[in-house]
Amino acid sequence: MNAPPSKDPLHGVTLERLLNVLVEHYGWEGLAERVRINCFSSDPSIKSSLKFLRRTPWARKQVEDLYINIVSDNPWHRGKD
């Protein structure tokens, strides 16, 4: 039996993939303007951002919401590698 596809835009998207899409779309400066956390503005890197976001639920929620907005505007981001 096949399950219907998930309507959750975050389904199957890793935090690293989500962050890469946001950096590609906005750049680090643009991302830091939208989500005010130091790991985006002070010596930003994927590794340090992942570490912070995995431990900080409120920041992760903001980043996920920003990603959802991008995906809803540009659905091609979801399947892009």
HELIX and SHEET records of a PDB file:
HELIX    1   1 LEU A   15  ARG A   34  1                                  20    
HELIX    2   2 ASN A   38  SER A   41  1                                   4    
HELIX    3   3 ILE A   46  ARG A   55  1                                  10    
HELIX    4   4 PRO A   57  ASP A   73  1                                  17    
HELIX    5   5 TRP A   76  GLY A   79  1                                   4    
END                                                                             
